[in-house]
Amino acid sequence: MASYQVGQVYSIKDRWFGKAEGYILITRKFQQRLGDISPEDIRKEGYRDLDEFKVAWIKINGSWDSKRLVTVYEFKLKERRK
């Protein structure tokens, strides 16, 4: 798995060799237990509540373990490069 660095800009793609759809600037990187996600961070992820987030997490990752240590990246959208 890639390790992204704070302060660096990365392209957003919908497939590995696809054209960049946009860019993000990594503003913060930290680790936390999956079960420690805050209601505010759940909303930032695009979900209404923990139950909805869990369903999506399980669909993507196969299982939910509240003690699992995950890396969290916060970012800001950047304008497209020309």
C-alpha positions in Angstrom: 0.0 0.0 0.0 1.3 3.5 -0.9 2.4 5.9 1.8 1.4 9.4 1.0 3.3 12.4 2.5 2.0 15.5 4.2 2.6 18.6 2.0 2.6 16.6 -1.3 0.1 16.9 -4.1 -1.3 13.7 -5.7 -3.5 13.0 -8.7 -7.0 11.5 -8.3 -7.8 8.8 -10.9 -10.7 6.4 -11.4 -8.4 3.7 -12.7 -4.7 2.9 -12.4 -3.6 4.2 -15.9 -6.5 6.7 -16.3 -6.2 10.4 -16.8 -6.0 12.6 -13.6 -9.5 13.8 -12.6 -8.2 16.2 -10.1 -5.5 16.7 -7.4 -5.3 16.7 -3.6 -2.9 18.1 -1.2 -2.2 15.9 1.9 -2.6 18.1 4.9 -2.5 15.6 7.8 -1.7 11.9 8.3 -2.2 9.9 11.5 -3.2 6.5 12.8 -6.2 5.6 14.9 -8.3 2.6 15.8 -11.1 2.1 13.3 -13.7 2.2 16.1 -12.4 5.6 17.3 -13.7 7.4 14.2 -15.7 10.5 15.3 -19.2 11.4 14.1 -17.6 14.5 12.4 -15.1 12.3 10.5 -17.9 9.9 9.5 -19.7 12.8 7.9 -16.5 13.9 6.2 -16.4 10.4 4.7 -19.9 11.0 3.3 -22.0 8.9 5.7 -24.8 9.9 8.1 -23.8 7.7 11.0 -21.5 4.9 12.2 -23.9 2.1 11.1 -23.9 3.4 7.5 -20.1 3.8 7.6 -19.7 0.3 8.9 -21.8 -1.2 6.1 -19.7 0.6 3.5 -16.4 -0.4 5.2 -17.4 -4.0 5.2 -18.5 -3.9 1.6 -15.1 -2.4 0.6 -12.8 -4.2 3.1 -14.6 -7.4 3.9 -14.9 -7.1 7.7 -15.1 -4.6 10.6 -12.7 -4.7 13.5 -13.0 -1.7 15.8 -9.5 -2.4 17.2 -7.9 -2.4 13.7 -5.3 0.4 13.4 -5.8 2.4 10.2 -3.9 5.3 8.6 -6.1 8.4 8.1 -5.2 11.0 5.5 -6.8 14.5 5.5 -6.6 16.5 2.3 -7.7 19.5 0.4 -8.8 19.5 -3.2 -6.5 21.4 -5.5 -7.1 23.0 -8.9 -6.2 20.9 -11.9 -2.7 21.4 -13.2 -2.5 22.6 -16.8 
